[in-house]
Amino acid sequence: MHAWTQAAADLGIRVVAPFSLATETGEEVLFEAHILDFGGPKGIVVSNKDGDPRGVRRANGFYWSDLYPDYRKYDRQLFIDTLSDWRWFGEKGKEPSWYTGKPWS
């Protein structure tokens, strides 16, 4: 099972995986996942691959992150720490019970 799909089921978060965005020319670019409610007002789009050389995530107003291969396997604490670092942007007062808002540094 896809790690971000597992995270969605276990942590009660909204995830679309895989996720695609269109470039200005209409070309579809596939990403690992779109995690809603975290990272920015439109959510965060993550990639485990070669990043986003065309800048389509930024051009579409998404916060973005290129993740290490560790994120291909679901590790509950790693994902909680990462999501907390990215910060909650969902509805105020609707944060998951595990959410700390604690940054990495």
N, CA, C and O of each residue as an XYZ file, in Angstrom:
420
protein
N       0.840     -1.187      0.000
C       0.000      0.000      0.000
C       0.883      1.248      0.000
O       1.948      1.247      0.617
N       0.476      2.263     -0.652
C       1.176      3.537     -0.743
C       1.311      4.151      0.659
O       0.337      4.177      1.412
N       2.498      4.641      1.014
C       2.763      5.163      2.355
C       1.831      6.309      2.729
O       1.345      6.359      3.859
N       1.569      7.236      1.796
C       0.699      8.369      2.133
C      -0.752      7.945      2.256
O      -1.507      8.570      3.001
N      -1.164      6.905      1.552
C      -2.512      6.356      1.714
C      -2.641      5.721      3.092
O      -3.665      5.868      3.758
N      -1.600      5.016      3.513
C      -1.582      4.441      4.860
C      -1.641      5.540      5.914
O      -2.367      5.422      6.901
N      -0.878      6.606      5.704
C      -0.885      7.724      6.648
C      -2.283      8.325      6.756
O      -2.746      8.638      7.853
N      -2.950      8.485      5.621
C      -4.300      9.045      5.622
C      -5.238      8.195      6.470
O      -5.998      8.719      7.284
N      -5.179      6.880      6.273
C      -6.057      5.978      7.017
C      -5.727      5.965      8.507
O      -6.632      5.977      9.341
N      -4.448      5.941      8.844
C      -4.034      5.851     10.243
C      -4.162      7.173     10.993
O      -4.582      7.196     12.150
N      -3.800      8.272     10.335
C      -3.745      9.565     11.017
C      -5.001     10.415     10.825
O      -5.149     11.463     11.454
N      -5.897      9.961      9.961
C      -7.127     10.697      9.739
C      -6.923     12.012      8.992
O      -7.556     13.021      9.301
N      -6.019     11.983      7.995
C      -5.752     13.179      7.202
C      -6.261     12.973      5.780
O      -6.531     11.849      5.357
N      -6.386     14.081      5.051
C      -6.852     14.016      3.663
C      -5.652     14.000      2.730
O      -4.805     14.893      2.764
N      -5.596     12.954      1.887
C      -4.487     12.756      0.956
C      -5.035     12.298     -0.382
O      -5.932     11.458     -0.447
N      -4.483     12.863     -1.451
C      -4.767     12.380     -2.810
C      -3.457     11.812     -3.335
O      -2.486     12.545     -3.520
N      -3.433     10.509     -3.574
C      -2.198      9.850     -4.025
C      -2.531      8.771     -5.045
O      -3.368      7.904     -4.795
N      -1.866      8.832     -6.200
C      -0.969      9.872     -6.693
C      -1.762     11.142     -7.034
O      -2.991     11.158     -6.969
N      -1.036     12.197     -7.394
C      -1.633     13.499     -7.683
C      -0.961     14.087     -8.915
O       0.262     14.028     -9.045
N      -1.757     14.656     -9.825
C      -1.162     15.251    -11.027
C      -1.552     16.718    -11.150
O      -2.618     17.145    -10.707
N      -0.658     17.461    -11.761
C      -0.866     18.871    -12.061
C      -0.530     19.100    -13.526
O       0.307     18.403    -14.099
N      -1.181     20.074    -14.118
C      -0.927     20.398    -15.520
C       0.024     21.585    -15.627
O      -0.078     22.552    -14.872
N       0.943     21.493    -16.574
C       1.831     22.614    -16.871
C       1.054     23.640    -17.706
O      -0.103     23.410    -18.058
N       1.690     24.759    -18.015
C       1.055     25.786    -18.842
C       0.689     25.268    -20.227
O      -0.244     25.767    -20.855
N       1.426     24.264    -20.703
C       1.158     23.701    -22.028
C       0.160     22.554    -21.975
O      -0.170     21.970    -23.006
N      -0.328     22.224    -20.765
C      -1.308     21.160    -20.618
C      -0.728     19.792    -20.348
O      -1.472     18.821    -20.206
N       0.586     19.697    -20.275
C       1.229     18.420    -19.964
C       0.958     18.058    -18.501
O       1.092     18.903    -17.616
N       0.579     16.810    -18.252
C       0.317     16.336    -16.890
C       1.621     15.867    -16.242
O       2.380     15.099    -16.833
N       1.869     16.341    -15.012
C       3.036     15.928    -14.247
C       2.534     15.194    -13.014
O       1.731     15.729    -12.250
N       3.009     13.961    -12.819
C       2.553     13.116    -11.726
C       3.452     13.276    -10.503
O       4.678     13.260    -10.612
N       2.825     13.431     -9.336
C       3.534     13.550     -8.067
C       3.081     12.452     -7.115
O       2.034     11.832     -7.303
N       3.889     12.229     -6.095
C       3.625     11.190     -5.106
C       2.274     11.409     -4.417
O       1.455     10.492     -4.350
N       2.043     12.615     -3.907
C       0.802     12.856     -3.167
C       0.549     14.343     -2.959
O       1.463     15.167     -2.994
N      -0.715     14.652     -2.744
C      -1.154     15.985     -2.310
C      -1.738     15.790     -0.920
O      -2.741     15.096     -0.752
N      -1.105     16.408      0.081
C      -1.578     16.313      1.458
C      -2.306     17.610      1.761
O      -1.691     18.669      1.883
N      -3.606     17.515      1.880
C      -4.427     18.691      2.140
C      -4.311     19.090      3.613
O      -4.028     18.254      4.471
N      -4.529     20.357      3.889
C      -4.561     20.902      5.253
C      -3.195     21.087      5.902
O      -3.124     21.551      7.040
N      -2.120     20.745      5.221
C      -0.770     20.908      5.774
C       0.114     21.642      4.772
O      -0.088     21.535      3.562
N       1.090     22.385      5.279
C       2.115     22.990      4.449
C       1.785     24.357      3.876
O       2.688     25.170      3.681
N       0.542     24.626      3.606
C       0.125     25.897      3.042
C      -1.376     25.882      2.816
O      -2.008     24.835      2.955
N      -1.954     27.019      2.471
C      -3.406     27.097      2.294
C      -3.982     26.103      1.281
O      -5.122     25.663      1.432
N      -3.210     25.747      0.255
C      -3.678     24.779     -0.745
C      -3.147     23.374     -0.473
O      -3.390     22.458     -1.259
N      -2.421     23.196      0.636
C      -1.825     21.906      0.948
C      -0.411     21.816      0.405
O       0.136     22.788     -0.115
N       0.164     20.640      0.533
C       1.543     20.394      0.089
C       1.544     19.258     -0.920
O       0.849     18.258     -0.740
N       2.323     19.414     -1.978
C       2.468     18.375     -2.996
C       3.880     17.823     -2.869
O       4.862     18.558     -2.975
N       3.967     16.513     -2.639
C       5.263     15.883     -2.399
C       5.658     14.956     -3.539
O       4.824     14.412     -4.263
N       6.967     14.806     -3.660
C       7.544     13.926     -4.665
C       8.666     13.135     -4.025
O       9.428     13.666     -3.217
N       8.765     11.886     -4.380
C       9.887     11.056     -3.952
C      10.845     10.824     -5.107
O      11.792     10.045     -4.994
N      10.599     11.498     -6.207
C      11.345     11.203     -7.419
C      12.345     12.291     -7.735
O      13.191     12.620     -6.904
N      12.259     12.840     -8.903
C      13.223     13.830     -9.387
C      12.792     15.253     -9.112
O      13.252     16.177     -9.783
N      11.931     15.448     -8.153
C      11.488     16.799     -7.849
C      10.520     17.319     -8.881
O       9.637     16.600     -9.350
N      10.697     18.572     -9.227
C       9.773     19.248    -10.121
C      10.554     20.238    -10.980
O      10.486     21.446    -10.751
N      11.294     19.734    -11.968
C      12.144     20.630    -12.753
C      11.371     21.723    -13.499
O      11.952     22.753    -13.840
N      10.083     21.523    -13.758
C       9.289     22.527    -14.465
C       8.670     23.558    -13.514
O       8.123     24.565    -13.962
N       8.757     23.307    -12.205
C       8.198     24.233    -11.223
C       6.686     24.299    -11.221
O       6.114     25.320    -10.837
N       6.025     23.230    -11.644
C       4.567     23.237    -11.769
C       3.877     23.338    -10.404
O       2.797     23.921    -10.311
N       4.469     22.793     -9.360
C       3.846     22.899     -8.030
C       3.807     24.360     -7.585
O       2.762     24.865     -7.174
N       4.935     25.019     -7.670
C       5.009     26.433     -7.274
C       4.106     27.290     -8.163
O       3.408     28.176     -7.672
N       4.122     27.024     -9.470
C       3.308     27.802    -10.408
C       1.819     27.679    -10.108
O       1.045     28.585    -10.416
N       1.415     26.554     -9.506
C       0.014     26.337     -9.159
C      -0.302     26.718     -7.714
O      -1.402     26.451     -7.231
N       0.653     27.341     -7.019
C       0.407     27.860     -5.680
C       0.473     26.863     -4.546
O      -0.066     27.101     -3.466
N       1.146     25.727     -4.797
C       1.264     24.726     -3.750
C       2.596     24.842     -3.018
O       3.623     25.155     -3.619
N       2.565     24.584     -1.712
C       3.789     24.361     -0.989
C       4.278     22.994     -1.467
O       3.463     22.160     -1.863
N       5.582     22.748     -1.441
C       6.083     21.494     -1.985
C       7.267     20.982     -1.178
O       7.939     21.733     -0.471
N       7.500     19.675     -1.307
C       8.651     19.047     -0.668
C       9.056     17.822     -1.478
O       8.211     17.056     -1.939
N      10.368     17.654     -1.641
C      10.920     16.444     -2.252
C      11.448     15.589     -1.109
O      12.357     15.996     -0.385
N      10.876     14.412     -0.956
C      11.140     13.584      0.215
C      12.178     12.498     -0.038
O      12.325     12.000     -1.155
N      12.888     12.148      1.018
C      13.847     11.049      0.969
C      13.109      9.724      0.811
O      11.916      9.641      1.100
N      13.810      8.687      0.354
C      13.180      7.364      0.190
C      12.570      6.801      1.476
O      11.733      5.901      1.411
N      12.973      7.312      2.641
C      12.381      6.852      3.916
C      10.864      6.992      3.908
O      10.177      6.254      4.615
N      10.331      7.916      3.128
C       8.897      8.176      3.112
C       8.128      7.225      2.187
O       6.916      7.369      2.027
N       8.805      6.277      1.593
C       8.108      5.289      0.758
C       7.486      4.189      1.607
O       6.629      3.439      1.139
N       7.923      4.100      2.849
C       7.356      3.134      3.804
C       6.776      3.936      4.957
O       7.429      4.837      5.484
N       5.558      3.612      5.346
C       4.887      4.377      6.393
C       5.510      4.107      7.759
O       5.556      2.974      8.239
N       5.984      5.185      8.361
C       6.511      5.166      9.732
C       5.716      6.227     10.482
O       5.910      7.423     10.264
N       4.837      5.798     11.351
C       3.878      6.704     11.993
C       4.551      7.927     12.620
O       4.133      9.055     12.363
N       5.577      7.722     13.428
C       6.188      8.858     14.121
C       6.890      9.811     13.151
O       6.831     11.028     13.327
N       7.551      9.266     12.133
C       8.196     10.115     11.130
C       7.163     10.982     10.416
O       7.398     12.171     10.202
N       6.039     10.407     10.051
C       5.006     11.148      9.346
C       4.362     12.193     10.259
O       4.082     13.304      9.810
N       4.125     11.862     11.522
C       3.581     12.834     12.480
C       4.548     14.004     12.642
O       4.138     15.164     12.600
N       5.823     13.700     12.826
C       6.822     14.762     12.985
C       6.890     15.648     11.748
O       6.992     16.870     11.857
N       6.833     15.033     10.577
C       6.896     15.783      9.322
C       5.664     16.663      9.150
O       5.786     17.843      8.823
N       4.491     16.101      9.365
C       3.259     16.870      9.225
C       3.204     18.009     10.241
O       2.757     19.107      9.910
N       3.646     17.766     11.453
C       3.679     18.826     12.462
C       4.633     19.938     12.045
O       4.341     21.118     12.241
N       5.778     19.562     11.467
C       6.742     20.546     10.986
C       6.152     21.385      9.852
O       6.415     22.585      9.772
N       5.359     20.768      8.978
C       4.745     21.480      7.857
C       3.626     22.410      8.312
O       3.238     23.307      7.565
N       3.115     22.221      9.486
C       2.063     23.017     10.116
C       0.678     22.743      9.521
O       0.523     22.386      8.353
N      -0.281     22.926     10.361
C      -1.690     22.737     10.028
C      -2.245     23.995      9.364
O      -2.077     25.094      9.893
N      -2.898     23.851      8.222
C      -3.541     24.952      7.534
C      -5.028     24.683      7.323
O      -5.710     25.435      6.627
N      -5.519     23.615      7.924
C      -6.939     23.297      7.812
C      -7.762     24.195      8.730
O      -7.266     25.189      9.261
N      -9.002     23.833      8.900
C      -9.919     24.612      9.718
C      -9.434     24.678     11.166
O      -9.117     23.656     11.775
N      -9.384     25.888     11.701
C      -8.924     26.093     13.070
C      -9.807     25.299     14.037
O     -11.034     25.328     13.949
N      -9.157     24.599     14.950
C      -9.867     23.778     15.918
C     -10.135     22.358     15.441
O     -10.656     21.544     16.203
N      -9.788     22.043     14.191
C     -10.013     20.704     13.623
C      -8.710     19.921     13.474
O      -8.680     18.898     12.790
N      -7.633     20.391     14.108
C      -6.352     19.693     14.027
C      -6.508     18.279     14.589
O      -7.268     18.063     15.533
N      -5.786     17.316     14.005
C      -5.825     15.955     14.544
C      -5.261     15.926     15.975
O      -4.424     16.757     16.328
N      -5.708     14.993     16.774
C      -5.282     14.919     18.179
C      -3.777     14.709     18.332
O      -3.206     15.120     19.342
N      -3.131     14.089     17.369
C      -1.695     13.822     17.442
C      -0.853     15.021     17.025
O       0.356     15.034     17.257
N      -1.467     16.020     16.419
C      -0.739     17.174     15.871
C      -0.112     18.001     16.991
O      -0.790     18.378     17.946
N       1.194     18.280     16.868
C       1.907     19.067     17.878
C       2.252     20.470     17.392
O       2.392     21.383     18.205
N       2.393     20.659     16.069
C       2.837     21.944     15.536
C       4.300     22.226     15.818
O       4.777     23.341     15.605
N       5.010     21.218     16.295
C       6.414     21.377     16.668
C       7.298     21.281     15.424
O       7.258     20.276     14.714
N       8.105     22.331     15.153
C       9.016     22.283     14.000
C      10.218     21.375     14.283
O      10.532     21.087     15.438
N      10.876     20.935     13.225
C      12.064     20.086     13.357
C      13.151     20.775     14.167
O      13.789     20.152     15.015
N      13.362     22.062     13.904
C      14.474     22.755     14.564
C      14.040     23.414     15.857
O      14.855     24.039     16.536
